[in-house]
Amino acid sequence: MIGPWCFVDHFGPTEQTDGMVVAAHPHTGLQTVTWLIEGKIEHRDSIGSVQEINPGQLNLMTAGFGISHSEVSQQGPQRLHAVQLWVALPKEHIDTAPEFEHQDDLPKVEQDGFIATVLVGEFLGQAAKTKTFSPMMGAELRIKANSKIELPLELAFEYGFMLAEGSALVNRQEVMTSGLFYTDPGQSRVVIETGDHDVIVLMLGGEPFGEKILMWWNFIARNNEEIVEQREQWNHHLNQETGLKRFGKFEDEIGEWIPAPDLPNVTLQPR
Ligand code: MN
């Protein structure tokens, strides 16, 4: 983990021949952050949200007690390129009511050689309104070719620098596309150097989470029993008495849902 950030999925850039279709599936105990670089995706969920997301916009879904959603890429742009990030909720908020928000006016900071968009938390004096549950930040950095930039860091935070496009030297270490450079807490600055191409860096930081988490499939829970129960409720989620209370239902053009896989024959442990 990096602060509460517990999962990074960097997808694309791909040609939009078949598009992306992710049928209804559940989440618990976490927030999903979707940040689009190219393409167009429609999000639908069981609390009634229907939201198209375009480049430069952010979707934040707080799953908490439980939600289900689907994601479908839309006609139009030729390419799809995005990240989806998961944020673990601290135990006191793990069962919070599900929420969805769309941010299309995130703060930007332009400095010599780069433009930063603040996705979550605060960076370079600008704060995003995105809802958070523990001390953290996230920013997209678009750094021009042949630049050397120095960025201030929070001493209490650990950080990851993920190359979404191109490669760069981060603290003099080469990081390739989709690679991630990690820094421990206690550092006051980081230096990023680019070569002959512009690059896109995703910067993710936070205070070390201070709790172990139990993450299995799309769920984060406190113990094995909760995972077993959530899996059972999802696989019977159309049952009025149990599943619908936690995961709800919604209509979309896909009309299908993804069942949870079998559990391993062991007691899952937080780590
Ligand atoms: Mn999902």
Boltz pocket constraint, residues with backbone or C-beta under 6 A from the ligand:
constraints:
  - pocket:
      binder: B
      contacts: [[A, 25], [A, 26], [A, 27], [A, 32], [A, 69]]
      max_distance: 6.0
